[in-house]
Amino acid sequence: MDNSLTPKAICSDLANNRISNSLAADLLISLLEGSDDPGLREQSIVALQKVKIKNEKIYKIIENSLISDENAIVRSAAAQIIIRDYIEQGANSIGWIIEHDNSPLVLKSVISLADKFRITKLIDLGNLIQDKIEKIAKRIGIVEKEAFFILDIEAIFAMKKPAYELDLKIYDLYKELGDSWLTIKNEHIESLNFNFFNWFLLKENTHIYDSLNQLRFPEEYLNLLNDLTLPRNEVLHIPPSIGNLSLLKNLNLSHNYIQEIPKSIEMLKSLTVLNLSWNSFQNIPESIFSLSCLKKLDLSHNNIREVPEKITILKSLNELNLDNNIIGNLSDSLRGFFDTLEKFSY
């Protein structure tokens, strides 16, 4: 196979009328069927959506990738194209995936597109999706709405390790670990200390749990370990479904290399404590200003340059930590507001 032949090059030739749609489809299919590189197979499937040809041959090839490819990222791409373009032919295959594929990445792809492309109107698929979400919620002990957030988090783990399968037993350990990694009350997540890298490390090394739980400060130990081993360019994106945690009171997202948080954070109307320290924020996220019950806010160890006057609308705030940022001079009105707080540093 010509090593210079790539999905990007094929799409470029198609866009510039150097090749026909049928030839582009044949070339992409040859890449999909002949490559040992899962990234190239995934790109080929995505590129097939740009070719304005839909036929039984293409469907069967995509369906084979959905059912048989060993890589979850490839199966996820195949699920998306079948839902978008071939749902009538592919309903049974999508149903099989919902029931049998244990990759959270694939399940998320199917479920996140379900409403958009109305596949929940297909009664069997709608029921299968409902059953899957119910099982996740029941296993962890939360309401179904919050199970979507858990599935999204599991999908992030699968992006890091495509062979990863849905693992809900680990949440029992998260509930038991110190510093309120995960506190559930009346089927709602009430406290969440989510450091992706620490959670993933424990997923990969459950044998260290007993030793870890005996430490006085297990979180600090894991943070140090990850600081020594993780590449500094990894950035985490918190899924918008975090807004589903409607009764969340305490949220710790420190040490995640986050650059932004989803707007849906403003839906957390019960939130009183928010820790965003040791991340990569350059500005204080606008959505924070909607958290009317917020009492403690930690934005230390970021790259924040300016504090907007809007922060003064947080009338419940009594502790604010802005240490180790690059903030310039504060206005007199801001200083007056900060003087009313019980604790303030920058």
N, C-alpha and C positions, 0 to 999 in steps of 0.2 A: 504493500500500500504506500502511496506517495506520502512521505512524512510532511510535505508542505501543504497537504490537503487538510483544511480545518473547517469547522462549521462557520467560523467568522469569515474566512476567505470565500466560502461557498455563498454565504448570504450577501457578501459584497459584490460578487460576480452577478448574483441574481438581481440585486438592486440596481446595478448598472447595465442591465440587459445584455450581459455577456454570455449568460446561459439561460435556458428556459426553466420554467417551474418543474417540469417533469425530470429534467436532468439534475436540477438541484435536489429534488426529492431522492432520486436514485443515488446520488453521491452521499447524501446524509445517511441514507439507509446502509450504504456500504460501510461508512464509518461506525455506525451504531452496531452493526453485526460483526464487524471485523476487528474492533479495537479492544485491547486488554486494559485500556485506561478508563476508569469509571468517570473521570472528569470529562473526557472526550465523548463518552456515550451520553452523559447528561446534557452536554452542550448540543449534541446532535438532535436529541429529542426536543429541546427547547427551540432549536432552529427550525425544526419541521413545522412548527406553528406559523412560521413566516412564509412557508410555501403554500400557496393557495390551491392546494390539492388535498382532497379528502376522499379516500377510497378504502375498500376492504383490505387491500394489500398493506397499506400503511397502518390501518387499525390493528391488524393481526400482529404486525411487528412490534408496535407499541404495547399491545396487550401481552405479548411474550416477555417484554422487558418488565412490565408491571408484575407479572406472576413469578418470573424466573430469575431476574437479575439479582446477583448476590449483594449488590450495593444499594443501601437504602436511599441514597441521594438520587440514583438513577430511577428506582421504583417510584420515588416521590414525583419526579418530573413526568414519568409516564402516567401516573394517576391524574396529574393536573391536565395533561393534554386530552386524556380520555373523558374526563368530566367536562371539559370545555367543548370538545369537538365530536365526541363519539358516545355520549352517555346512553343513548338508546341501545346501541350494540353492546356497550360495555357495562351495563347495570349489574349483570351477574358477576362480572370480574371485580367490580368495585365492591360489591357485597362480600365476595370471598376475601378481599383484602381487609375489610373492616373486621371480619370475624377472625382471620387467621394471621395477618401480618402483625408482628409484635414490635415493629419499629415505630417509636413515637413520632418520628419525622414523617413517615408515610401516613400515619393516622391523622396527624395534624394537617397535612396537605389536603386530605379528603374532607375532614370535618370543617376546615376553614373555608373551603369552597362550596360546602353543601348548601348554605342559604343563598349565596351569590348566584349559583347556577341552578337553584331550585331542585336539587336532587332529593331534598327531603320531601318533595311532593310525590316522589316515587315511594309509595308506602313502605315497601320492604326495606329500602335503604334508610329511610327516616327512622324506622324502628331499630335497625341495626346500630345506627349512630347513637340513638338514645340509650340503647342497652350498653354500649361501650362506655359512654360517659357515666352512666349509673354505676357501672362496675368500678371505675376509677374512683368515683366519689365515695362509694361504700367502703372500698378497701382502705382509704385514708381516713374516712370518718368526717367528710365535709359535704356541703350541699353541692348539687350538680354544677351550678354556675361557677363555683370556685375550682371545680375539676378542670375547667378549660385552661386555667393558669398553670396547673400542675402539668398538663399535657404539653403546653408550650415550653415549660422549663425542661421537661424530658426531651423535647425535640431539639433544644439547644445542646443538650448533652450528646444527642445523636449526630449533630452536625460536627462535633469535635471527634466523634468516633462512630463512623457510619454503621459498624457492625453491632452497635449498642441496641439492646432490646429493652422494652418497657420494664422497669424495675420498681415496684411499689413497696416491696418489703423494706427497702432502705429507709422509708419514711418513718418506720417504727423507731429506728435509731436516731433519726433527726429529732423526733419528738422527745427522746430521752436525753439527748446531749445538752450540756449546760448552755448558759447564756441565751436561753429561749430561741434556739434555732427555728423551732416550729411549735407554736402553742395553739391548740384547737379547743374551742369551748362552744358547746351547743351547736356543733357541726359547722362552725365558722372559724377560719384562721384569724386568730386574734393578735398573734405576735409572729413576726417573720424576720429571722436573721439570715439573709440570703447572700452568702458569698459563693458565687458559682464555682470558683476554683476549689474552695474547701469542700463544698458538697460533692464535687466530682472526685476529689481525692479520696474521700471516704467511700464513695461508690466503688472506686477501683481497688480499695484496700480495706474492706470491711474487717479484716483480721486485726487492724490496729485499734478498733473501737474500744475494747476493754481497757487497753493501756491509755488511750486518749481520754477516756471518761474519768480516769483517776487523776488527771492533771488538774491543777487549780484553775489554770487559764488555758483550756484547750484551743480556744479561738486564736490566741496570740501565737501559740506554737504552730498552728496550721498557716497562719498569715506569714510567719517568718519562713516556713518551709516553702511556701509558694513564691515568696519574694525572691528566694534563692534559685528557684528552678524554672519559673515561668518566663517566657519571652515578654519583653516590656511593651510590645506592640499589639498585644491581644486586647481587644475592646469588646465589652459585653453590651448587648442591646436588651434592655428589659422589655418583655413583651407587653403590648397594650392591655392584655387580659388581666394584668395586675389590678386594673380598675374594678374587676369583679369581686375583689376581696372587700366587700362593703363594710364589714365590721372590724377591719384591721385597725389596731390601736398603736402598735409599735412596729416600725419598719426600719431595718438596718440593711443598707446596701453598700456598706463600706468595702474598700479594697476590691473593687470590681473593674477598675479602669473605665468607668462609665463616662461618656462625654455628654449624654443627654438622657432625660427620662421621658417616657411617653406622656402625652397630654392627659391620658386617662387617670393619672395620679390624682388629678383634682376631684375624682369621684370618691376618694377615700375620706369621706366626711367625718369619720370617727377617729382619724389619725391624730395622735397627740405627741408622738415621738418619731422623728425622722433623722436618720443618720446617713449622710451622703459623703462622709469623710474619705480621704485617700482614694479619690477618683480623678477625673480629668476635666472637670467642668471649667469652662472659661467665663460663664455667666451663671447667675442664680436662676434656675429654671422658673419660667413664668408660671407654670402650673402650681408651684408651691404656694403662691399667693391666694389660691382658692381654698387652702386648708385652714378653715376658720377655727378649728379646735386645736391646732398645733401649739404645743407648749415648749417643746425642746427641738432645736434644729442644729445639727452639726454639719458644717460645710468646710471643716478644716482640711488642710492638705489637698488643695485643688489649685487651679490656675485662675481664680476669680480676680478680675481687675477692678470691678466697680460694684457698689451696693446701690441698687435702685431705691428711690424714695418710696416706691410702692410697698416695700417690706413693712412699712408702718401700719398697713391695714391688717397685719396679723395681731389682732388685739389680745389673743390668748397667749401669745408667746412670752415666756419668761426666761428662757435660756437660749443663747445664740453663740456658737463657736465658729469664728472665721479665721482662726490661727493658720499660719503658714499658707497664705495666699499672696497675691501681689497687688493688694488693694491700696489705692492712693489715698488722698485726703478725704475725710468724711465731712459732709455739710453740717452746719449747725443744727438743722432740724433732725438729721439722722442721729447726731450725737445726743440730742435731747431725748430721742426715742430710746436709744440704747441705754441711757442713764436710768430709764424706768424698769429695765430688766433686772432680774435677780442675779443673772450671770451673763457676762458678755466679754468676749476677747477677740482680738484680731491682730 
